[in-house]
Every structure is written in structure tokens, then in C-alpha cells.
Amino acid sequence: MRPNPPQSTAPAAGGCLLALGVIGGAVAGVLYGQTTLGVLIGGAGGAIAATIVFLIDRRR
């Protein structure tokens, strides 16, 4: 039995948040009749979320 398991040095994946933001924004935009605006807002939200994941992962 190991006393301390090795720490993972693999970076966290934030790109999925960007993709989900764009897709979710497109779906919401279709529902409200503003597809382009939804994609832009979803992309911005996803980029912010991915940046937060990057900054948190960089601290580790």
C-alpha cells in the first residue's frame, strides 16, 4: 500500500466548457430568435469558464 499516491501533472481540460458554451448559446439563441447573439454570448461565457479553469490549474 502506497502512503502517497503520485500527483497527476496532466492539465485540466477547459476546452469542453468553451464548446458547451457555444452550443448552449446557439440553442438558447434559437429559442429566443437571436441565434448569432446566443452563439456570441455562449462563446464568451465558455471562454471565461475555460480561462478560470486554466488559472486554477496553473496554481496547482
Residue, then its C-alpha position, 0 to 999 in steps of 0.5 A: m500500500r502506497p502512503n502517497p499516491p503520485q500527483s497527476t501533472a496532466p492539465a485540466a481540460g477547459g476546452c469542453l466548457l468553451a464548446l458547451g458554451v457555444i452550443g448552449g448559446a446557439v440553442a438558447g439563441v434559437l429559442y429566443g430568435q437571436t441565434t448569432l447573439g446566443v452563439l456570441i454570448g455562449g462563446a464568451g461565457g465558455a471562454i471565461a469558464a475555460t480561462i478560470v479553469f486554466l488559472i486554477d490549474r496553473r496554481r496547482 
